[in-house]
Amino acid sequence: MRGVILYAPGDVRVDERADPKIVEPTDAVIRLSATCVCGSDLWPYRGIEAVDGPSPMGHEYVGIVEEVGGDVRTVEPGQFVIGSFFASDNTCEICKAGYQTSCVHRVPMGALGAQAEYLRVPLADGTLVATPDVPPDDLLPSLLAASDVLGTGWFGALAADVQPGKTVVVVGDGAVGLLAVLAARQLGAERIIAMSRHEARQKLALDFGATAVVTERGDDGVAKIKDLTDGLGAHSVIEAVGTQESMMQAIRSTRPGGHVGYVGVSHDVELPGQELFFSHVHLHGGPAPVRRFLPELIDLIWNRTIDPGKVFDLTLPLDQAAEGYRAMDERRAIKTLLQP
């Protein structure tokens, strides 16, 4: 089969890879209907994360079940399924508490490479969720978004304790940040302030439910948020970038007693203990337990209540994956959908 391989920073190729096979009786093999490039894929692409030799890429996926292992009971060949970027058994104590991305048996899907034609999914019963039927083509982008960026934005909103009638700030205008705006609107927030400098992303944020846009960053951005909230800060702030600047901007934009939900993959972030101590800000986040939310998100998409697939503003065949990476790296695209 064809699959995307990262050889070195900036060096993305589509090569022939071995077809995936059932290895464990809990595995499934799916034929991918759509996959995509994630913002987190840009960290190794840019050389910020080390690339240790040729690496398969991709951790977001939807498709048709081709084959299942002998112990798989909840999905079967022919079903259309969605899974998370971590495989999980969904039965361990941590999974039952709703944190499937910290499952004691978790398997990172990125190591298996979902930017391909086929994918082996370990722990299929705990990882994959089937849709009511094979979806129409126009729902594929939204269902694919549920595999990561929608579920991550949703978790960011819940971790930030978004509540009806409250003020929410979203730091970051990538796919996760934009879908955090959508999640905040769906959860009933009264004011949603998107922090963005890019016109196309601002427009999409407003379409998803933002009520205001702030273009300033860092201390200037914090000051603007304070101006908009009577000097207090927001009740809830969602951090969707993962840098030192974005994390501190999020914490400093939050009022005492407020909540920060951080879902940007952190890189070299250090928190000043004394400032955090006196801020009275709650912090919660990490790798989003997407599996927890999949049934609800699939239902919202299937019934066309939400349309998160709008974050895909570039669609390319799998063979042109390198251009999809370049477009996102150069901020010419928010998110690239790849068609195997």
N, C-alpha and C positions, 0 to 999 in steps of 0.2 A: 504494500500500500504506500501511498504518498503521505509524508508527514513533515512538519516544520522542525528544523534543527538550527539551534544557535551555536555557531562554531567559535565565535569570539565577539567582543563588543562590536555592534554594527553589522555583523556578518550573519545574516539569516538566509537559509536556503531551504528549498523543498526537495527532499531526497526520498529515495525508496527505503522504506523500513519494513521489518518483518511484520506480517499480519499477526495481530494479537490472538492468543489462544486461551482457552480455559486452563488456568493453572491450579486454582483451588476450587473445591466444590461449591464455594460461596460466591464465585465469580459470575459475571455476565459479560458478554461481548456485544457492543452496540455499533450499528452503522450510523455514523454521525450525519445528521441533517443540517447542522450549522454549528460553527464554533467561532471563536473570535480572539482578538488581541486585547489583553487586559493592561490597564495602567501599570500594574505591578510587574508585568513582563518587561517594561521599559527600564526597570532598575538594572537587571543584568545586561540588557541591550545597550545601555549607556555605560556599562562598565562599573557601575556603583556597587553591584553585587558581583562577586567573582564567578567566572564561567570556567568550570573545571572540565575542559574538553568538550566535544560535541554533545549538546544537551537537547533532548526533545522538549518542545515548548507547548504550553497551553493547558488550562485547567477548567475551562468553561465549556459545557457540552449539552446538547440535546440530540436525541436520535431514536432509532428503531432497534429494539432488542433482536439480535440475530441468534444468540445461543446463550444458554444458562447452564451453570454447574448443577450437579445432582442434588445439592442441598438448598437451592434457591426455590422459594415458595411464593413470593409476593409479586414477582414480575415474570412475564413469559414472552417467548418470541412473538414478534409482530406488534407488541405494544410500543407506544411512543413514551419515552421516559426523560426525566430531568434529574440530574444529581448535583451534589455540592462539590466544591474544590478540594474537600477532604472526604475520603470514604470513611464511613463509621458504621459500627455494628448496630447502633440505635437501641441497644439493650443494656449496656453497662451503666453503672451508677451515674457517671458523668453525663452520658447521653440522656438518661432519664431526667436529669436536672436541666436539660435544655442546652448543653454545651457540647454538641456533637463534634465540633472541630477540635476538642480536646479529648475525644474518645480514647480509651486506653488501648484500643487496637487501630487507631486511625492510620490511614494511608494517604500521603499527599498525591493528589491526582496529577499535579504538575510533573512529577517524576515519570509518569506514564505517557504524557504528551497527548493532550486532547486536540491540538491543532493538526488533525490527521483525518483519514477517511474512516478508520475504525478505532475503537478504544476498549481496552479491558477495564472493567469496573470491579474492583474487589468489594467484598461485603455488600453485594448487590441488594439484599433484602433491606439492609439498614440505610442504604445510600440513595437508591433510585425511587422516584415517585412517578407513577404512570398518570398520564392525562386521561380524561374520560373517553377520548377517541383520538385517532390520528388527526392533528390539528390542520386547519387550512394554512396555506403558506404565509398569509399575512400576519399570523400569530407567532410565527417562528422567532422573529427578533425579540418579542416581549418575553416569550418562554425562555429563550436563551439568556436574557438579562436576569431572570430569576435564579440562574445557576450560580451567580456570584454578585454582580454589582447591585441588583435590586435588593437581594437578601442582605447584602452588606450595608447599603443605605438604610434599610429597614431596621437592622440591628443597631446602627448608629443612632437612629431616632429613639429607639426603645432604651438604649443605654443612656441617652441624654434625658430620659424621662419626659419625652414630649407629651404634653397633655392638652386637651381642649382649652382654648382661651389663652394659652401662654404664648410668649415670644420666643422664637427659635432663630438661631444664627447658624448658617452652614459655611464652614471654612473649607474651600476647595470647590472647583467647578468642573472637575472631571466627571466621568460617568457615575461614580459613587456619590459624589457631592450632589449632583443633579438629581439622582434618584433618592437621596436623603431628603431633598426638598419635596419630592412627590410623596415620600413616606410621611413627612411631617404634616403635609396637607391632609393626607388620608387619615391620620391620627387626630386631626381636629385642631391643630395649632391655629391661633388667630393671626399672628404676625410671623412671617418667615422672611428673614433677611439673607439673601444670597450674596456672598463675597466673591466677586468676579470682575476681571478686567477685560474680558473677551466678549464682544458684542453677540456673536452667535450663541454662546453659552448663556449669556444673560437672558436672551430671548427664550431659550428653552427653559431656563429656571423659572421665568415668569409664566410660561405655558404650564409648567408642572405645579405652580401654585405659590411661587414667591410673591410677596407683597412689596418688596423693596430690594434694591441692589446697592451694595457698597463696593466701590472700586478700590478704595485705599487698602494697604496692607500694613502689617506690623503695628507699631505704636499708633500710626495714623488711623489704621483700621479700627483698633481698639477704641480710640477717641471718638470715632464716628459712631460706633455702636453705643458707647456711653451717651453720646448726644441724643441718640434715637430712643434711649430707654431711661430718660430722666436721671442720668448719671449712675444708674444702678447696674447695668449689664443685663444680658438676656437670662431668662429662666433656664434655657437649654441651648447648648452649643454642640454641633456635630463637627468633629475634626476629621477631614477626609483627604489628607495629603500625606502626612508622616514625616515632616521635617521639624527641626527645632523651632523655626519661626512660626509654623502653622500651629504647633501645639501650644506655644506660649500665647499666641494670638487668641486661641480658643479659650484657654484658662482665664486670661485677662479680660475677655469679653463676657465672662459669666458672672452673674451676681452672687454674693454670699448666699449659700444654701442651694445654689443652682447646680446643674449637672452638665458634665462634658462627656459625650460619647465619642471615643476615639477609634476610628476604623481605618485610617491611613496606615499603611505598613511602615512602622517607625524605623528611621535610619538616623543613628547618632543623636537621639533625643535624650537630653538630660534635664531633669526637673529640679529647680532650686528648692530645697527642702523648706526653708523658712518662709519663702513666698507662698508655697503651696499650703503650709501649715496655717497661715493667717488668712488665706483666701476663703476658707470654708466652702470650697468647691468639691463636689463629688466627681470622681473619675472612674469610668468604667468603659471597657472596650476590648479590643483584640480581634483575632480572626473570627469573622461572623459565623455563628452556627446556622448556616443557611438551611440545613436540613430541617431545623425546627419550624421554619416559616414556609417551606415549600407548599404544603397543602393549601394554606390560606392564600399564598401569592398566586398559585396556579388557578384557584377559583376566581380571584379578582381579575386575572387576565382572561380566563376562559369566558367569563361573563362580560368582558370588555368594560369593566369598571375603571381600569387603569391601562395606560399604554406606555409602559417603560421602554419599549423597543425604539422609541424616538431617539434614544441616545446613540443609536447606530446611524452615523451620518456618512459612512463609507462602506460599501459592500463590494467585495472582490472575490474572484475565484481563489481557491487555496494556493494555486501555483503563483499568485501574486502577493503572497504573504509579506515579502520583504517590503513592498510598497506600502502595505498596511502599517507595518512598524514605522517606516519613515514618516508617514503622514501623521501618525500620533506623536512621534518624537518631535516633529516640527510644529505641532499643534495646528496642523491643517485639518485634522479630524479629531472628534471627541472619542469615538470608538469604532473600530473596524470589525465588521462581520465577515467571516470567511466561509465560502460555500465549497465544501469538499466535492 
